């Protein structure tokens, strides 16, 4: 039977339109997890994206961030470029379809928070041991180009923590919670300030606004400690949390991730024995240090600008 050429043309046109719509649906469908390649946020040669297997061991940030990357970092290469050339390069995506030209970040070294000659004295049942503290370097920078901005980085042997502001958007590189990639490298979270998910639940005294929060690092490299934390204001206890902090590890306690306006204090108790109480004013990126003797001290310099 011979078909009418006009009918055949209409059928072909409809088929093409259906295929195009289906293809468009596939292209525009967002990732449910929120994890994207690091180049979609901030492209730097020091980042390596995690494999799907490694992502399963990483913190799930989908309830806080609509878009973020999970990466490992190369601190040695970063420090080499910062110390030798005094600059690093980054690519910033301007639109979903076009990446802006690379920006140059001019860096200067600032005094480290801990003296290079400092040592860690550990006392336990086996005696007293002296170990060098991990290398920590800090850099402050200016973003050059059409969209000037500023940057600040804290770098150790296995971690890069950074914040960069460009054109009203802040880019964060952080290590959050437990989790190691293949080869034992620390897992980092890379995200933009405009990709945070506002809290819409019932009103409460403290809330997670950004993953950037107060960290607690165990300086005892030999053993873990049980840590109990109370977040207090002038009248009552606002939050409470307890966990086991492994030797040499860092965590970001949930109750200290972001506090609302007001004056707070934090009471740390290590191994149900040593108690330390320190002031905490407003949201902050401060670092708390759990010392081998069980006391907790605050280091305001390591993670702030």
N, C-alpha and C positions, 0 to 999 in steps of 0.2 A: 504494500500500500504506500502510495506517495504522500508524504506529509506536506502541509502548507509551509513554505519557507518562513513566513511571518511568525507562525506558531513555534517553529523550531527556534527562531531567534529569541522569542520571548522566554522559552524554557531555558535556553543557555544563559540569558541575562539573569534570570532568577537564580539559577544555580551558582553563578559567579558571585551574586550579591550575598547569598547564604554563606558561601565559603569565606567571603571577605569578612562578614560579621563574626563568624566563628573564629577566624584568625585573630581579629581585633580583640575578641573576648579573651583569647589566650594571652595576647600580648599585654593587655592592661590589667589582668587579674593580679592583684598584689600578693606578695608572699605572706602566708599566714603567720609565720614565725617572727617576721620583722628583721631577720638576719639578711644582710645584703653584703656584696663584696666591698672590701675596704675602699676601693677606688671610687665607689659611688658616694663616699663621704669625704675622705681625704686621702689622696694618693701620695704615698711616700715609699721610697725604696726600702725603708726599714721595717715594713709591715709584711707579714705572710698570713694569708687567710687560712683558717682552720678547715680541715676536712670535715665531712659529715659525721664521721665517727668521733672526731675530737669535739665537735660541737655538742655532742650528747653529754660531755663531761663539763661543759661550761655553764655558768649561771644563766638562767632564763630571765631576760630583761623585758619580755614582751608586755608585761603588765605596766611597765614604766616608760618604755620607749617604743614608738611606732616603727622606728628604723634604727638599726645599729649593726656594727661589724664586730666579728670575733677574730682576733689576730694574735700571733706571737710577734715579738719584736727583736731587733738586733741592736742592743745597746752599744756594743763595741764599735760598730760602724757609725752609729750616730755620734758617739763621743769623738771618734777620729775626725769626722768632718767638722764638728763644732769646734774642736781644738785646733785643727790644722787650717781649715779654710774659713772658719768663723761664719759659716752659713750652711743652711740646708734648704732643700727645695720641696714644694708641695703643690699638688694639683687639686684645684677646688672645682667641683661641678656646679656650673651656674644654672642650668636647666636640666630637665630629664633627658634632653637630646644633645646637649653641648657642654663640654667641659671647658671652663675658662683656662686661659694660659697659665702656666706654672707661675707661682709666686716664690720669691726668694725671701728667706727669713735670715736676717743678719743677727748673729748671736754673740753675746759676750758672756764670759764666765763670771759668776758671782761667788762670793765666799761660801764654801760648803757649810752646812749646819753643824757638822761634827769635824773636829780637828783631824787632819790626816794621821797624826801621831796617836790618836786615841786608841785604847785597847779595851777589850771586854774581859773583865775578871769574873770567872765562874767558880763558885764554891759549891761542892756537893760532898757526898759521903766518901768519895775517892780522893778528895783533896782540893787544891786550888789550881785553876788553869787560866792561862792568859791567851786570848785570841785577838787578832786584829779585827776591827769592825769592818763591815762591808764598805766598799768604795761607794761614795755618793757624790755626784756632781750636780751643780745647778747652773742653768743658763737662762738669761733674759734676752729677749729678742724683739726686733722690729720687723714687721711684714712689709716688704717693699713692693711697689707696683701700683696698678690702677686703684686698687682697694687697700689702702694702708691699714695696718692693724698692729697688734702686739702679741707676743707669745712668751710662755714661760715653761721650762722643762726641768724635771728632776729625774736624774738617771743613775741607776746602780748597775751592778754586774748583770742582773737578769730582768730589770724592770725599767720602763720608760713611762713616766707620768707627765702629761702635758695638757696645756690649755692654750688655745689660740683664738683670738678675736679678729674677725674680718667682716666688714660691711654689716655690722650689727648682729652677726651670727657667731656663736662661740662653739669651738670644736674641742672635745674632750677626749683624752686617752687615759684610761684608768685600768687598774687591776682591782677586781671586785670579787671577794669571796674565794673559796677553795676551787681547785681545778687546775690540772696540768695537762698540756698538750703532749703529743708524742715526743720523746726525747727529754721530757721533764721541764720544758719551757713553760713559763707562767702565761696564763691566758689573760689577754687584755681586751677591754671593751672600748670601741671607738664610736662616738656618736656626736650629733649636733644638737644645740640647745633648742632648735625649733622642731625637733622630733620627739620632745617629751610629751607624755600623755597627762593632761591635767587630772587631778584627783576629783572625783564626783561623788564620793560616798558621804556618809554623815560627818558633820563637823567634829573635829577632835583637836587636841592640843598640839600634836605634832604630826607631821605628814612628810611623805617622800615627794620632794619636788624635783630633784635630780639625783642620779646615782652618786654624785660627788658627796661624800659624807665623811664622818670621822672614822679613821681607821685605828685598829689596835694591833700592834705588832709584838710578837713574842721574841724578845732578844735572847732568850735562853735557847741555845742551839742543841741542848742535850735532852731536854724533856718537855713534855706538854704540861699545861696547867689548866685547872678548872677555874673559869672566870664567871663571876656573878656581877651583873651591872644593874644599878638603879639609876633612872633618870628622874631628878627631883626638881620641883620648883619651890617657891617660897612657902607653900602651904601643904603640899602632899606629893606622893609618888606619882609620876606621870607614866612611867613605863618600866618594865623589868625584863631581863633576859639573862640566860645562863647557857654556856657552851664550853666545850673542850677546845683549847687553842693549842695546836700541835707545835712542836719545837721549830722555831724559826719562821713560823707562818704569820701571815697578816690576814685579818678579817675586817669587814665593815659591819658592825653590829646594826641590826635593823632599827633599833630604837634610837640610834644616833645618826641615821642616814640624813635626816633633815628635820630640824625643830622649827616651830613657828616663832613669831616674835615673842620676846620675853627673856628673862634671865633664868638659867638653869644651872644645876650642878650635877656632876656625875660621880657616883660612888662605885668604885671597883673593889671587889673582894676576891683575892686569889687563893684558891685551895682552902676556902672557908677559914682563912687564917689572917692574911695581911689585907687591911682595908686602906684605900686611898680615896680621898674626895677632892675633886677638882672643879673649878668653875667652867661653865660652858655657856657662852653668850651668843645666841642666834645661830643660824645655819653656818656651817664652817667646813673647811677641808682640813682641819687640824689632825695631827697624828698623836695618838697616845701610845706610849711605849711600856710594855710589861717587862720589867727588869727581872733578872734571874733570882733576885732576893724576894720577889713577890710584890714589890711596890710598883705603882703605875705613875709615870710622869708624863707631862705633855710637852711635845716638841712642836711649837707653833711655826717653825721655820721650814720644815721639810716640804710641806705640801701647800704652802700659800705663796702668793706673789709678793 
